[in-house]
Amino acid sequence: MNNRLEEIRKKHGIKQEELAAALEVSRQTIGSLENGRYNPSILLAFKIARFFGMTIEEIFIYEEDENV
């Protein structure tokens, strides 16, 4: 799943450490989300969306596999 987390975080002038503290996760979790190595739980996706005042769909881009 792709996301715009890094772009949105930087646009708001927030460091990974600050976002991690606000969401009660590690900085490594934020880095992994931004690099696409980790997909968030639905709870974490809601927390991120609420933090930025956005919808989950505005941050996370789900692209269904055409071969399915």
PDB file as gemmi writes it, atoms N, CA and C in Angstrom:
CRYST1    1.000    1.000    1.000  90.00  90.00  90.00 P 1                      
ATOM      1  N   MET A   1       0.847  -1.172   0.000  1.00  0.00           N  
ATOM      2  CA  MET A   1       0.000   0.000   0.000  1.00  0.00           C  
ATOM      3  C   MET A   1       0.895   1.238   0.000  1.00  0.00           C  
ATOM      4  N   ASN A   2       0.640   2.145  -0.894  1.00  0.00           N  
ATOM      5  CA  ASN A   2       1.389   3.397  -0.956  1.00  0.00           C  
ATOM      6  C   ASN A   2       0.775   4.404   0.007  1.00  0.00           C  
ATOM      7  N   ASN A   3       1.564   5.415   0.357  1.00  0.00           N  
ATOM      8  CA  ASN A   3       1.023   6.459   1.218  1.00  0.00           C  
ATOM      9  C   ASN A   3       1.748   7.780   0.976  1.00  0.00           C  
ATOM     10  N   ARG A   4       1.136   8.838   1.482  1.00  0.00           N  
ATOM     11  CA  ARG A   4       1.680  10.189   1.351  1.00  0.00           C  
ATOM     12  C   ARG A   4       2.160  10.714   2.701  1.00  0.00           C  
ATOM     13  N   LEU A   5       2.421   9.805   3.630  1.00  0.00           N  
ATOM     14  CA  LEU A   5       2.725  10.200   5.002  1.00  0.00           C  
ATOM     15  C   LEU A   5       3.929  11.131   5.092  1.00  0.00           C  
ATOM     16  N   GLU A   6       5.018  10.781   4.435  1.00  0.00           N  
ATOM     17  CA  GLU A   6       6.223  11.627   4.515  1.00  0.00           C  
ATOM     18  C   GLU A   6       5.941  13.021   3.959  1.00  0.00           C  
ATOM     19  N   GLU A   7       5.295  13.080   2.821  1.00  0.00           N  
ATOM     20  CA  GLU A   7       4.958  14.372   2.202  1.00  0.00           C  
ATOM     21  C   GLU A   7       4.092  15.219   3.135  1.00  0.00           C  
ATOM     22  N   ILE A   8       3.081  14.617   3.729  1.00  0.00           N  
ATOM     23  CA  ILE A   8       2.163  15.341   4.611  1.00  0.00           C  
ATOM     24  C   ILE A   8       2.873  15.772   5.888  1.00  0.00           C  
ATOM     25  N   ARG A   9       3.671  14.877   6.453  1.00  0.00           N  
ATOM     26  CA  ARG A   9       4.404  15.203   7.685  1.00  0.00           C  
ATOM     27  C   ARG A   9       5.342  16.385   7.457  1.00  0.00           C  
ATOM     28  N   LYS A  10       6.098  16.356   6.358  1.00  0.00           N  
ATOM     29  CA  LYS A  10       7.035  17.443   6.069  1.00  0.00           C  
ATOM     30  C   LYS A  10       6.304  18.749   5.787  1.00  0.00           C  
ATOM     31  N   LYS A  11       5.171  18.661   5.110  1.00  0.00           N  
ATOM     32  CA  LYS A  11       4.368  19.853   4.808  1.00  0.00           C  
ATOM     33  C   LYS A  11       3.918  20.552   6.097  1.00  0.00           C  
ATOM     34  N   HIS A  12       3.682  19.756   7.144  1.00  0.00           N  
ATOM     35  CA  HIS A  12       3.265  20.296   8.437  1.00  0.00           C  
ATOM     36  C   HIS A  12       4.458  20.659   9.327  1.00  0.00           C  
ATOM     37  N   GLY A  13       5.678  20.416   8.829  1.00  0.00           N  
ATOM     38  CA  GLY A  13       6.876  20.765   9.591  1.00  0.00           C  
ATOM     39  C   GLY A  13       7.074  19.911  10.834  1.00  0.00           C  
ATOM     40  N   ILE A  14       6.697  18.649  10.751  1.00  0.00           N  
ATOM     41  CA  ILE A  14       6.785  17.749  11.898  1.00  0.00           C  
ATOM     42  C   ILE A  14       7.882  16.717  11.644  1.00  0.00           C  
ATOM     43  N   LYS A  15       8.714  16.486  12.654  1.00  0.00           N  
ATOM     44  CA  LYS A  15       9.774  15.477  12.557  1.00  0.00           C  
ATOM     45  C   LYS A  15       9.185  14.090  12.818  1.00  0.00           C  
ATOM     46  N   GLN A  16       9.873  13.074  12.321  1.00  0.00           N  
ATOM     47  CA  GLN A  16       9.430  11.694  12.567  1.00  0.00           C  
ATOM     48  C   GLN A  16       9.286  11.431  14.061  1.00  0.00           C  
ATOM     49  N   GLU A  17      10.230  11.917  14.844  1.00  0.00           N  
ATOM     50  CA  GLU A  17      10.208  11.699  16.291  1.00  0.00           C  
ATOM     51  C   GLU A  17       8.973  12.319  16.925  1.00  0.00           C  
ATOM     52  N   GLU A  18       8.599  13.510  16.466  1.00  0.00           N  
ATOM     53  CA  GLU A  18       7.436  14.203  17.021  1.00  0.00           C  
ATOM     54  C   GLU A  18       6.149  13.460  16.682  1.00  0.00           C  
ATOM     55  N   LEU A  19       6.043  13.000  15.445  1.00  0.00           N  
ATOM     56  CA  LEU A  19       4.856  12.255  15.032  1.00  0.00           C  
ATOM     57  C   LEU A  19       4.774  10.938  15.794  1.00  0.00           C  
ATOM     58  N   ALA A  20       5.900  10.269  15.930  1.00  0.00           N  
ATOM     59  CA  ALA A  20       5.936   8.999  16.661  1.00  0.00           C  
ATOM     60  C   ALA A  20       5.464   9.189  18.099  1.00  0.00           C  
ATOM     61  N   ALA A  21       5.936  10.238  18.759  1.00  0.00           N  
ATOM     62  CA  ALA A  21       5.532  10.503  20.141  1.00  0.00           C  
ATOM     63  C   ALA A  21       4.035  10.779  20.231  1.00  0.00           C  
ATOM     64  N   ALA A  22       3.505  11.559  19.307  1.00  0.00           N  
ATOM     65  CA  ALA A  22       2.079  11.889  19.309  1.00  0.00           C  
ATOM     66  C   ALA A  22       1.214  10.650  19.092  1.00  0.00           C  
ATOM     67  N   LEU A  23       1.724   9.706  18.303  1.00  0.00           N  
ATOM     68  CA  LEU A  23       0.954   8.498  17.977  1.00  0.00           C  
ATOM     69  C   LEU A  23       1.285   7.323  18.889  1.00  0.00           C  
ATOM     70  N   GLU A  24       2.251   7.534  19.793  1.00  0.00           N  
ATOM     71  CA  GLU A  24       2.689   6.500  20.731  1.00  0.00           C  
ATOM     72  C   GLU A  24       3.233   5.261  20.022  1.00  0.00           C  
ATOM     73  N   VAL A  25       4.083   5.517  19.003  1.00  0.00           N  
ATOM     74  CA  VAL A  25       4.797   4.450  18.295  1.00  0.00           C  
ATOM     75  C   VAL A  25       6.266   4.868  18.219  1.00  0.00           C  
ATOM     76  N   SER A  26       7.117   3.989  17.728  1.00  0.00           N  
ATOM     77  CA  SER A  26       8.537   4.332  17.613  1.00  0.00           C  
ATOM     78  C   SER A  26       8.805   5.143  16.343  1.00  0.00           C  
ATOM     79  N   ARG A  27       9.935   5.857  16.353  1.00  0.00           N  
ATOM     80  CA  ARG A  27      10.333   6.584  15.156  1.00  0.00           C  
ATOM     81  C   ARG A  27      10.569   5.607  14.013  1.00  0.00           C  
ATOM     82  N   GLN A  28      11.055   4.414  14.340  1.00  0.00           N  
ATOM     83  CA  GLN A  28      11.289   3.395  13.320  1.00  0.00           C  
ATOM     84  C   GLN A  28       9.988   2.988  12.634  1.00  0.00           C  
ATOM     85  N   THR A  29       8.900   2.950  13.386  1.00  0.00           N  
ATOM     86  CA  THR A  29       7.595   2.624  12.803  1.00  0.00           C  
ATOM     87  C   THR A  29       7.196   3.678  11.780  1.00  0.00           C  
ATOM     88  N   ILE A  30       7.402   4.947  12.111  1.00  0.00           N  
ATOM     89  CA  ILE A  30       7.081   6.029  11.177  1.00  0.00           C  
ATOM     90  C   ILE A  30       7.942   5.901   9.927  1.00  0.00           C  
ATOM     91  N   GLY A  31       9.234   5.657  10.109  1.00  0.00           N  
ATOM     92  CA  GLY A  31      10.136   5.484   8.969  1.00  0.00           C  
ATOM     93  C   GLY A  31       9.719   4.321   8.088  1.00  0.00           C  
ATOM     94  N   SER A  32       9.337   3.212   8.702  1.00  0.00           N  
ATOM     95  CA  SER A  32       8.911   2.035   7.940  1.00  0.00           C  
ATOM     96  C   SER A  32       7.615   2.297   7.183  1.00  0.00           C  
ATOM     97  N   LEU A  33       6.706   3.043   7.798  1.00  0.00           N  
ATOM     98  CA  LEU A  33       5.467   3.408   7.107  1.00  0.00           C  
ATOM     99  C   LEU A  33       5.772   4.264   5.887  1.00  0.00           C  
ATOM    100  N   GLU A  34       6.625   5.271   6.083  1.00  0.00           N  
ATOM    101  CA  GLU A  34       6.951   6.193   4.993  1.00  0.00           C  
ATOM    102  C   GLU A  34       7.663   5.492   3.841  1.00  0.00           C  
ATOM    103  N   ASN A  35       8.467   4.486   4.156  1.00  0.00           N  
ATOM    104  CA  ASN A  35       9.203   3.765   3.119  1.00  0.00           C  
ATOM    105  C   ASN A  35       8.418   2.601   2.524  1.00  0.00           C  
ATOM    106  N   GLY A  36       7.206   2.394   2.993  1.00  0.00           N  
ATOM    107  CA  GLY A  36       6.375   1.325   2.449  1.00  0.00           C  
ATOM    108  C   GLY A  36       6.770  -0.067   2.893  1.00  0.00           C  
ATOM    109  N   ARG A  37       7.598  -0.168   3.939  1.00  0.00           N  
ATOM    110  CA  ARG A  37       8.000  -1.487   4.441  1.00  0.00           C  
ATOM    111  C   ARG A  37       6.979  -2.053   5.417  1.00  0.00           C  
ATOM    112  N   TYR A  38       6.042  -1.216   5.852  1.00  0.00           N  
ATOM    113  CA  TYR A  38       5.087  -1.609   6.879  1.00  0.00           C  
ATOM    114  C   TYR A  38       3.746  -0.959   6.574  1.00  0.00           C  
ATOM    115  N   ASN A  39       2.687  -1.743   6.650  1.00  0.00           N  
ATOM    116  CA  ASN A  39       1.337  -1.211   6.511  1.00  0.00           C  
ATOM    117  C   ASN A  39       0.751  -1.050   7.902  1.00  0.00           C  
ATOM    118  N   PRO A  40       0.093   0.080   8.165  1.00  0.00           N  
ATOM    119  CA  PRO A  40      -0.410   0.323   9.514  1.00  0.00           C  
ATOM    120  C   PRO A  40      -1.626  -0.536   9.836  1.00  0.00           C  
ATOM    121  N   SER A  41      -1.816  -0.769  11.122  1.00  0.00           N  
ATOM    122  CA  SER A  41      -3.075  -1.369  11.560  1.00  0.00           C  
ATOM    123  C   SER A  41      -4.166  -0.342  11.284  1.00  0.00           C  
ATOM    124  N   ILE A  42      -5.393  -0.779  11.274  1.00  0.00           N  
ATOM    125  CA  ILE A  42      -6.489   0.156  11.021  1.00  0.00           C  
ATOM    126  C   ILE A  42      -6.548   1.210  12.122  1.00  0.00           C  
ATOM    127  N   LEU A  43      -6.248   0.813  13.347  1.00  0.00           N  
ATOM    128  CA  LEU A  43      -6.239   1.764  14.457  1.00  0.00           C  
ATOM    129  C   LEU A  43      -5.178   2.841  14.254  1.00  0.00           C  
ATOM    130  N   LEU A  44      -3.968   2.427  13.859  1.00  0.00           N  
ATOM    131  CA  LEU A  44      -2.901   3.397  13.626  1.00  0.00           C  
ATOM    132  C   LEU A  44      -3.232   4.290  12.434  1.00  0.00           C  
ATOM    133  N   ALA A  45      -3.837   3.736  11.397  1.00  0.00           N  
ATOM    134  CA  ALA A  45      -4.238   4.549  10.241  1.00  0.00           C  
ATOM    135  C   ALA A  45      -5.239   5.620  10.668  1.00  0.00           C  
ATOM    136  N   PHE A  46      -6.194   5.260  11.528  1.00  0.00           N  
ATOM    137  CA  PHE A  46      -7.166   6.241  12.034  1.00  0.00           C  
ATOM    138  C   PHE A  46      -6.472   7.309  12.872  1.00  0.00           C  
ATOM    139  N   LYS A  47      -5.516   6.904  13.717  1.00  0.00           N  
ATOM    140  CA  LYS A  47      -4.792   7.870  14.556  1.00  0.00           C  
ATOM    141  C   LYS A  47      -4.027   8.868  13.696  1.00  0.00           C  
ATOM    142  N   ILE A  48      -3.372   8.367  12.649  1.00  0.00           N  
ATOM    143  CA  ILE A  48      -2.612   9.238  11.754  1.00  0.00           C  
ATOM    144  C   ILE A  48      -3.548  10.218  11.050  1.00  0.00           C  
ATOM    145  N   ALA A  49      -4.641   9.705  10.524  1.00  0.00           N  
ATOM    146  CA  ALA A  49      -5.606  10.563   9.825  1.00  0.00           C  
ATOM    147  C   ALA A  49      -6.165  11.631  10.768  1.00  0.00           C  
ATOM    148  N   ARG A  50      -6.520  11.236  11.971  1.00  0.00           N  
ATOM    149  CA  ARG A  50      -7.071  12.189  12.943  1.00  0.00           C  
ATOM    150  C   ARG A  50      -6.030  13.237  13.314  1.00  0.00           C  
ATOM    151  N   PHE A  51      -4.772  12.819  13.480  1.00  0.00           N  
ATOM    152  CA  PHE A  51      -3.698  13.747  13.841  1.00  0.00           C  
ATOM    153  C   PHE A  51      -3.582  14.864  12.816  1.00  0.00           C  
ATOM    154  N   PHE A  52      -3.666  14.502  11.536  1.00  0.00           N  
ATOM    155  CA  PHE A  52      -3.520  15.500  10.473  1.00  0.00           C  
ATOM    156  C   PHE A  52      -4.846  16.118  10.037  1.00  0.00           C  
ATOM    157  N   GLY A  53      -5.965  15.686  10.610  1.00  0.00           N  
ATOM    158  CA  GLY A  53      -7.271  16.224  10.229  1.00  0.00           C  
ATOM    159  C   GLY A  53      -7.649  15.846   8.806  1.00  0.00           C  
ATOM    160  N   MET A  54      -7.292  14.625   8.422  1.00  0.00           N  
ATOM    161  CA  MET A  54      -7.537  14.144   7.063  1.00  0.00           C  
ATOM    162  C   MET A  54      -8.267  12.807   7.131  1.00  0.00           C  
ATOM    163  N   THR A  55      -8.670  12.312   5.976  1.00  0.00           N  
ATOM    164  CA  THR A  55      -9.246  10.972   5.922  1.00  0.00           C  
ATOM    165  C   THR A  55      -8.129   9.970   5.665  1.00  0.00           C  
ATOM    166  N   ILE A  56      -8.392   8.729   6.002  1.00  0.00           N  
ATOM    167  CA  ILE A  56      -7.415   7.670   5.739  1.00  0.00           C  
ATOM    168  C   ILE A  56      -7.098   7.619   4.251  1.00  0.00           C  
ATOM    169  N   GLU A  57      -8.127   7.770   3.409  1.00  0.00           N  
ATOM    170  CA  GLU A  57      -7.941   7.685   1.961  1.00  0.00           C  
ATOM    171  C   GLU A  57      -7.068   8.797   1.405  1.00  0.00           C  
ATOM    172  N   GLU A  58      -7.012   9.937   2.098  1.00  0.00           N  
ATOM    173  CA  GLU A  58      -6.151  11.037   1.650  1.00  0.00           C  
ATOM    174  C   GLU A  58      -4.677  10.755   1.931  1.00  0.00           C  
ATOM    175  N   ILE A  59      -4.409   9.864   2.869  1.00  0.00           N  
ATOM    176  CA  ILE A  59      -3.033   9.565   3.266  1.00  0.00           C  
ATOM    177  C   ILE A  59      -2.547   8.250   2.672  1.00  0.00           C  
ATOM    178  N   PHE A  60      -3.400   7.233   2.739  1.00  0.00           N  
ATOM    179  CA  PHE A  60      -3.024   5.890   2.296  1.00  0.00           C  
ATOM    180  C   PHE A  60      -3.714   5.554   0.986  1.00  0.00           C  
ATOM    181  N   ILE A  61      -2.949   5.089   0.031  1.00  0.00           N  
ATOM    182  CA  ILE A  61      -3.468   4.767  -1.305  1.00  0.00           C  
ATOM    183  C   ILE A  61      -3.482   3.261  -1.495  1.00  0.00           C  
ATOM    184  N   TYR A  62      -4.678   2.703  -1.547  1.00  0.00           N  
ATOM    185  CA  TYR A  62      -4.815   1.273  -1.762  1.00  0.00           C  
ATOM    186  C   TYR A  62      -5.081   1.014  -3.229  1.00  0.00           C  
ATOM    187  N   GLU A  63      -4.206   0.219  -3.846  1.00  0.00           N  
ATOM    188  CA  GLU A  63      -4.376  -0.120  -5.236  1.00  0.00           C  
ATOM    189  C   GLU A  63      -4.564  -1.632  -5.338  1.00  0.00           C  
ATOM    190  N   GLU A  64      -5.750  -2.023  -5.738  1.00  0.00           N  
ATOM    191  CA  GLU A  64      -6.043  -3.438  -5.833  1.00  0.00           C  
ATOM    192  C   GLU A  64      -5.257  -4.063  -6.981  1.00  0.00           C  
ATOM    193  N   ASP A  65      -4.765  -5.259  -6.750  1.00  0.00           N  
ATOM    194  CA  ASP A  65      -4.014  -5.982  -7.782  1.00  0.00           C  
ATOM    195  C   ASP A  65      -4.967  -6.368  -8.911  1.00  0.00           C  
ATOM    196  N   GLU A  66      -4.633  -5.965 -10.117  1.00  0.00           N  
ATOM    197  CA  GLU A  66      -5.505  -6.229 -11.272  1.00  0.00           C  
ATOM    198  C   GLU A  66      -5.582  -7.710 -11.606  1.00  0.00           C  
ATOM    199  N   ASN A  67      -4.619  -8.498 -11.147  1.00  0.00           N  
ATOM    200  CA  ASN A  67      -4.588  -9.928 -11.474  1.00  0.00           C  
ATOM    201  C   ASN A  67      -5.463 -10.764 -10.551  1.00  0.00           C  
ATOM    202  N   VAL A  68      -6.054 -10.151  -9.556  1.00  0.00           N  
ATOM    203  CA  VAL A  68      -6.867 -10.908  -8.600  1.00  0.00           C  
ATOM    204  C   VAL A  68      -8.240 -11.138  -9.154  1.00  0.00           C  
TER     205      VAL A  68                                                      
END                                                                             
